[in-house]
Amino acid sequence: MTMVSQEPSRVVEEKRRWSSEFLVRDMWASLAIAVIWISVLFDAIYGPDIVTRSAGRDFSTVPSAVAVALFAFLATWVVAKYGYSRERKE
């Protein structure tokens, strides 16, 4: 009786699918943007006003959500630029 020797099994590295990486990056970027704007919403509802007084009795109030929304816009811009970019770093 003769035995046939088998070749050693080759270890093949599993390639990451571009579709799964694409979906994961998009999901986290979308979640981050949603959290940014939900925080603006909560600040608009529960946040204080910015009150400025002049030398006289005049004063003006601005909701603090206006300032928070400015920074949320900038943060959304940065997250979208890097979260949805198509270039890959290997």
Secondary structure, DSSP 8 states (H G I E B T S, - for coil): -----------------HHHHHHHHHHHHHHHHHHHHHHHHHHHHH--EEEEE-SSS-EEEEEHHHHHHHHHHHHHHHHHHHHS------
